[in-house]
Amino acid sequence: MNNLKSTPCGTTVTVRRVEGEGATRRRIMDMGITRGAEVFVRKVAPLGDPIEVTVRGYELSLRKADAEKILVE
């Protein structure tokens, strides 16, 4: 399994697991990134932070540190 941070632009992946604990994990899951959700990586900033994705019909920007905790396949 890869993480969302290493997913190339223009790729659709499926979330397998959200790592981490506490408030960070809860915040990611509250944004709609849960197991089984399909995520399309739209853009990556020139320095890699943030990453813009489409999940459940809306656009979302994630920090690299948060994207690293999202395991996808």
N, CA, C and O atoms as a GROMACS GRO file, in nm:
protein
  292
    1MET      N    1   0.084  -0.119   0.000
    1MET     CA    2   0.000   0.000   0.000
    1MET      C    3   0.088   0.125   0.000
    1MET      O    4   0.193   0.129   0.064
    2ASN      N    5   0.044   0.224  -0.072
    2ASN     CA    6   0.112   0.354  -0.076
    2ASN      C    7   0.035   0.452   0.011
    2ASN      O    8  -0.074   0.423   0.058
    3ASN      N    9   0.094   0.568   0.030
    3ASN     CA   10   0.018   0.673   0.098
    3ASN      C   11  -0.023   0.778  -0.005
    3ASN      O   12   0.027   0.780  -0.117
    4LEU      N   13  -0.115   0.863   0.034
    4LEU     CA   14  -0.169   0.964  -0.057
    4LEU      C   15  -0.062   1.063  -0.101
    4LEU      O   16  -0.070   1.118  -0.210
    5LYS      N   17   0.036   1.086  -0.017
    5LYS     CA   18   0.144   1.181  -0.049
    5LYS      C   19   0.223   1.136  -0.172
    5LYS      O   20   0.267   1.219  -0.250
    6SER      N   21   0.242   1.006  -0.189
    6SER     CA   22   0.324   0.954  -0.300
    6SER      C   23   0.242   0.922  -0.424
    6SER      O   24   0.297   0.872  -0.522
    7THR      N   25   0.112   0.951  -0.424
    7THR     CA   26   0.026   0.924  -0.538
    7THR      C   27   0.046   1.032  -0.644
    7THR      O   28   0.040   1.151  -0.612
    8PRO      N   29   0.069   0.993  -0.770
    8PRO     CA   30   0.090   1.095  -0.875
    8PRO      C   31  -0.039   1.170  -0.910
    8PRO      O   32  -0.150   1.122  -0.888
    9CYS      N   33  -0.021   1.288  -0.965
    9CYS     CA   34  -0.131   1.372  -1.009
    9CYS      C   35  -0.214   1.301  -1.116
    9CYS      O   36  -0.160   1.230  -1.201
   10GLY      N   37  -0.346   1.322  -1.113
   10GLY     CA   38  -0.434   1.264  -1.214
   10GLY      C   39  -0.474   1.120  -1.187
   10GLY      O   40  -0.530   1.055  -1.275
   11THR      N   41  -0.446   1.070  -1.068
   11THR     CA   42  -0.474   0.931  -1.033
   11THR      C   43  -0.590   0.923  -0.935
   11THR      O   44  -0.603   1.007  -0.845
   12THR      N   45  -0.676   0.822  -0.953
   12THR     CA   46  -0.782   0.796  -0.858
   12THR      C   47  -0.743   0.674  -0.776
   12THR      O   48  -0.706   0.571  -0.831
   13VAL      N   49  -0.751   0.686  -0.644
   13VAL     CA   50  -0.715   0.577  -0.554
   13VAL      C   51  -0.827   0.554  -0.454
   13VAL      O   52  -0.916   0.638  -0.439
   14THR      N   53  -0.822   0.441  -0.385
   14THR     CA   54  -0.919   0.407  -0.283
   14THR      C   55  -0.850   0.406  -0.147
   14THR      O   56  -0.742   0.349  -0.132
   15VAL      N   57  -0.912   0.469  -0.050
   15VAL     CA   58  -0.855   0.476   0.085
   15VAL      C   59  -0.870   0.339   0.151
   15VAL      O   60  -0.978   0.281   0.152
   16ARG      N   61  -0.761   0.289   0.205
   16ARG     CA   62  -0.762   0.162   0.277
   16ARG      C   63  -0.756   0.181   0.427
   16ARG      O   64  -0.816   0.104   0.503
   17ARG      N   65  -0.683   0.284   0.472
   17ARG     CA   66  -0.671   0.305   0.616
   17ARG      C   67  -0.622   0.446   0.643
   17ARG      O   68  -0.545   0.503   0.565
   18VAL      N   69  -0.667   0.503   0.754
   18VAL     CA   70  -0.617   0.632   0.800
   18VAL      C   71  -0.539   0.607   0.928
   18VAL      O   72  -0.594   0.563   1.029
   19GLU      N   73  -0.408   0.636   0.922
   19GLU     CA   74  -0.324   0.616   1.039
   19GLU      C   75  -0.328   0.738   1.128
   19GLU      O   76  -0.389   0.839   1.095
   20GLY      N   77  -0.263   0.728   1.242
   20GLY     CA   78  -0.256   0.840   1.335
   20GLY      C   79  -0.352   0.818   1.450
   20GLY      O   80  -0.426   0.720   1.456
   21GLU      N   81  -0.348   0.912   1.541
   21GLU     CA   82  -0.432   0.903   1.660
   21GLU      C   83  -0.490   1.038   1.693
   21GLU      O   84  -0.441   1.143   1.650
   22GLY      N   85  -0.594   1.034   1.771
   22GLY     CA   86  -0.650   1.156   1.828
   22GLY      C   87  -0.714   1.250   1.730
   22GLY      O   88  -0.781   1.209   1.634
   23ALA      N   89  -0.692   1.378   1.755
   23ALA     CA   90  -0.760   1.484   1.682
   23ALA      C   91  -0.724   1.486   1.533
   23ALA      O   92  -0.809   1.517   1.450
   24THR      N   93  -0.600   1.455   1.500
   24THR     CA   94  -0.559   1.458   1.359
   24THR      C   95  -0.635   1.353   1.279
   24THR      O   96  -0.687   1.383   1.172
   25ARG      N   97  -0.642   1.233   1.329
   25ARG     CA   98  -0.714   1.125   1.260
   25ARG      C   99  -0.863   1.158   1.249
   25ARG      O  100  -0.924   1.138   1.144
   26ARG      N  101  -0.920   1.209   1.356
   26ARG     CA  102  -1.062   1.243   1.357
   26ARG      C  103  -1.091   1.354   1.256
   26ARG      O  104  -1.192   1.348   1.186
   27ARG      N  105  -1.003   1.454   1.246
   27ARG     CA  106  -1.021   1.565   1.152
   27ARG      C  107  -1.018   1.515   1.008
   27ARG      O  108  -1.100   1.557   0.927
   28ILE      N  109  -0.924   1.426   0.976
   28ILE     CA  110  -0.915   1.370   0.841
   28ILE      C  111  -1.042   1.293   0.809
   28ILE      O  112  -1.095   1.306   0.699
   29MET      N  113  -1.090   1.213   0.903
   29MET     CA  114  -1.210   1.134   0.878
   29MET      C  115  -1.334   1.222   0.870
   29MET      O  116  -1.427   1.191   0.794
   30ASP      N  117  -1.338   1.330   0.944
   30ASP     CA  118  -1.452   1.423   0.938
   30ASP      C  119  -1.461   1.494   0.802
   30ASP      O  120  -1.568   1.538   0.762
   31MET      N  121  -1.348   1.504   0.731
   31MET     CA  122  -1.348   1.566   0.599
   31MET      C  123  -1.398   1.470   0.491
   31MET      O  124  -1.406   1.507   0.374
   32GLY      N  125  -1.431   1.347   0.529
   32GLY     CA  126  -1.487   1.251   0.434
   32GLY      C  127  -1.388   1.148   0.384
   32GLY      O  128  -1.421   1.065   0.299
   33ILE      N  129  -1.266   1.153   0.434
   33ILE     CA  130  -1.165   1.056   0.392
   33ILE      C  131  -1.172   0.938   0.488
   33ILE      O  132  -1.106   0.935   0.591
   34THR      N  133  -1.253   0.840   0.450
   34THR     CA  134  -1.272   0.720   0.531
   34THR      C  135  -1.242   0.597   0.446
   34THR      O  136  -1.227   0.608   0.324
   35ARG      N  137  -1.233   0.482   0.509
   35ARG     CA  138  -1.202   0.358   0.437
   35ARG      C  139  -1.304   0.336   0.325
   35ARG      O  140  -1.424   0.344   0.347
   36GLY      N  141  -1.254   0.307   0.206
   36GLY     CA  142  -1.339   0.281   0.091
   36GLY      C  143  -1.371   0.402   0.005
   36GLY      O  144  -1.424   0.387  -0.105
   37ALA      N  145  -1.340   0.521   0.052
   37ALA     CA  146  -1.368   0.643  -0.025
   37ALA      C  147  -1.270   0.653  -0.142
   37ALA      O  148  -1.151   0.623  -0.128
   38GLU      N  149  -1.321   0.696  -0.256
   38GLU     CA  150  -1.235   0.718  -0.372
   38GLU      C  151  -1.185   0.862  -0.372
   38GLU      O  152  -1.261   0.956  -0.352
   39VAL      N  153  -1.055   0.876  -0.394
   39VAL     CA  154  -0.990   1.008  -0.390
   39VAL      C  155  -0.918   1.030  -0.523
   39VAL      O  156  -0.839   0.946  -0.565
   40PHE      N  157  -0.946   1.143  -0.587
   40PHE     CA  158  -0.879   1.181  -0.711
   40PHE      C  159  -0.779   1.291  -0.680
   40PHE      O  160  -0.816   1.396  -0.627
   41VAL      N  161  -0.653   1.269  -0.712
   41VAL     CA  162  -0.548   1.369  -0.686
   41VAL      C  163  -0.549   1.467  -0.802
   41VAL      O  164  -0.510   1.431  -0.914
   42ARG      N  165  -0.593   1.590  -0.777
   42ARG     CA  166  -0.607   1.691  -0.882
   42ARG      C  167  -0.477   1.766  -0.909
   42ARG      O  168  -0.431   1.772  -1.023
   43LYS      N  169  -0.418   1.821  -0.804
   43LYS     CA  170  -0.298   1.905  -0.821
   43LYS      C  171  -0.205   1.883  -0.703
   43LYS      O  172  -0.247   1.846  -0.593
   44VAL      N  173  -0.078   1.908  -0.729
   44VAL     CA  174   0.022   1.910  -0.622
   44VAL      C  175   0.100   2.040  -0.640
   44VAL      O  176   0.147   2.070  -0.749
   45ALA      N  177   0.113   2.115  -0.533
   45ALA     CA  178   0.184   2.243  -0.539
   45ALA      C  179   0.330   2.219  -0.579
   45ALA      O  180   0.382   2.109  -0.560
   46PRO      N  181   0.397   2.320  -0.635
   46PRO     CA  182   0.536   2.304  -0.681
   46PRO      C  183   0.631   2.248  -0.576
   46PRO      O  184   0.720   2.170  -0.609
   47LEU      N  185   0.613   2.286  -0.452
   47LEU     CA  186   0.700   2.234  -0.347
   47LEU      C  187   0.637   2.113  -0.277
   47LEU      O  188   0.691   2.063  -0.178
   48GLY      N  189   0.524   2.066  -0.329
   48GLY     CA  190   0.461   1.946  -0.276
   48GLY      C  191   0.361   1.969  -0.164
   48GLY      O  192   0.300   1.873  -0.118
   49ASP      N  193   0.344   2.090  -0.121
   49ASP     CA  194   0.254   2.117  -0.010
   49ASP      C  195   0.172   2.241  -0.040
   49ASP      O  196   0.233   2.346  -0.055
   50PRO      N  197   0.042   2.240  -0.051
   50PRO     CA  198  -0.050   2.131  -0.023
   50PRO      C  199  -0.081   2.045  -0.146
   50PRO      O  200  -0.036   2.073  -0.258
   51ILE      N  201  -0.158   1.940  -0.121
   51ILE     CA  202  -0.206   1.850  -0.226
   51ILE      C  203  -0.356   1.872  -0.239
   51ILE      O  204  -0.428   1.866  -0.139
   52GLU      N  205  -0.404   1.898  -0.360
   52GLU     CA  206  -0.546   1.921  -0.382
   52GLU      C  207  -0.610   1.792  -0.434
   52GLU      O  208  -0.565   1.736  -0.534
   53VAL      N  209  -0.715   1.747  -0.366
   53VAL     CA  210  -0.783   1.623  -0.403
   53VAL      C  211  -0.933   1.647  -0.416
   53VAL      O  212  -0.986   1.746  -0.365
   54THR      N  213  -1.000   1.555  -0.485
   54THR     CA  214  -1.145   1.555  -0.491
   54THR      C  215  -1.192   1.428  -0.421
   54THR      O  216  -1.152   1.318  -0.458
   55VAL      N  217  -1.276   1.445  -0.320
   55VAL     CA  218  -1.329   1.332  -0.245
   55VAL      C  219  -1.477   1.356  -0.218
   55VAL      O  220  -1.516   1.464  -0.173
   56ARG      N  221  -1.558   1.257  -0.245
   56ARG     CA  222  -1.704   1.263  -0.223
   56ARG      C  223  -1.769   1.386  -0.287
   56ARG      O  224  -1.864   1.442  -0.232
   57GLY      N  225  -1.718   1.427  -0.404
   57GLY     CA  226  -1.779   1.535  -0.479
   57GLY      C  227  -1.734   1.676  -0.442
   57GLY      O  228  -1.788   1.772  -0.496
   58TYR      N  229  -1.638   1.691  -0.354
   58TYR     CA  230  -1.589   1.825  -0.325
   58TYR      C  231  -1.437   1.829  -0.324
   58TYR      O  232  -1.372   1.725  -0.310
   59GLU      N  233  -1.383   1.948  -0.340
   59GLU     CA  234  -1.238   1.966  -0.345
   59GLU      C  235  -1.183   1.995  -0.207
   59GLU      O  236  -1.245   2.064  -0.126
   60LEU      N  237  -1.066   1.940  -0.181
   60LEU     CA  238  -1.006   1.949  -0.049
   60LEU      C  239  -0.855   1.964  -0.064
   60LEU      O  240  -0.795   1.899  -0.150
   61SER      N  241  -0.795   2.048   0.017
   61SER     CA  242  -0.650   2.063   0.017
   61SER      C  243  -0.595   2.003   0.145
   61SER      O  244  -0.645   2.029   0.255
   62LEU      N  245  -0.491   1.921   0.130
   62LEU     CA  246  -0.430   1.852   0.244
   62LEU      C  247  -0.283   1.886   0.255
   62LEU      O  248  -0.215   1.905   0.154
   63ARG      N  249  -0.234   1.894   0.376
   63ARG     CA  250  -0.091   1.910   0.398
   63ARG      C  251  -0.021   1.778   0.370
   63ARG      O  252  -0.082   1.672   0.378
   64LYS      N  253   0.109   1.785   0.338
   64LYS     CA  254   0.186   1.663   0.314
   64LYS      C  255   0.184   1.571   0.436
   64LYS      O  256   0.175   1.450   0.422
   65ALA      N  257   0.194   1.629   0.553
   65ALA     CA  258   0.198   1.549   0.676
   65ALA      C  259   0.068   1.470   0.695
   65ALA      O  260   0.070   1.356   0.741
   66ASP      N  261  -0.045   1.531   0.658
   66ASP     CA  262  -0.173   1.462   0.669
   66ASP      C  263  -0.188   1.358   0.559
   66ASP      O  264  -0.238   1.248   0.584
   67ALA      N  265  -0.146   1.390   0.438
   67ALA     CA  266  -0.157   1.298   0.325
   67ALA      C  267  -0.072   1.174   0.347
   67ALA      O  268  -0.104   1.066   0.296
   68GLU      N  269   0.035   1.188   0.421
   68GLU     CA  270   0.124   1.076   0.449
   68GLU      C  271   0.057   0.971   0.538
   68GLU      O  272   0.095   0.854   0.535
   69LYS      N  273  -0.041   1.011   0.616
   69LYS     CA  274  -0.111   0.922   0.708
   69LYS      C  275  -0.226   0.846   0.643
   69LYS      O  276  -0.287   0.759   0.706
   70ILE      N  277  -0.257   0.879   0.516
   70ILE     CA  278  -0.370   0.817   0.446
   70ILE      C  279  -0.314   0.708   0.354
   70ILE      O  280  -0.249   0.739   0.255
   71LEU      N  281  -0.340   0.583   0.388
   71LEU     CA  282  -0.292   0.470   0.308
   71LEU      C  283  -0.394   0.438   0.201
   71LEU      O  284  -0.513   0.424   0.229
   72VAL      N  285  -0.347   0.426   0.076
   72VAL     CA  286  -0.436   0.406  -0.038
   72VAL      C  287  -0.388   0.290  -0.122
   72VAL      O  288  -0.276   0.240  -0.106
   73GLU      N  289  -0.475   0.246  -0.213
   73GLU     CA  290  -0.434   0.142  -0.309
   73GLU      C  291  -0.503   0.164  -0.441
   73GLU      O  292  -0.482   0.088  -0.535
   0.00000   0.00000   0.00000
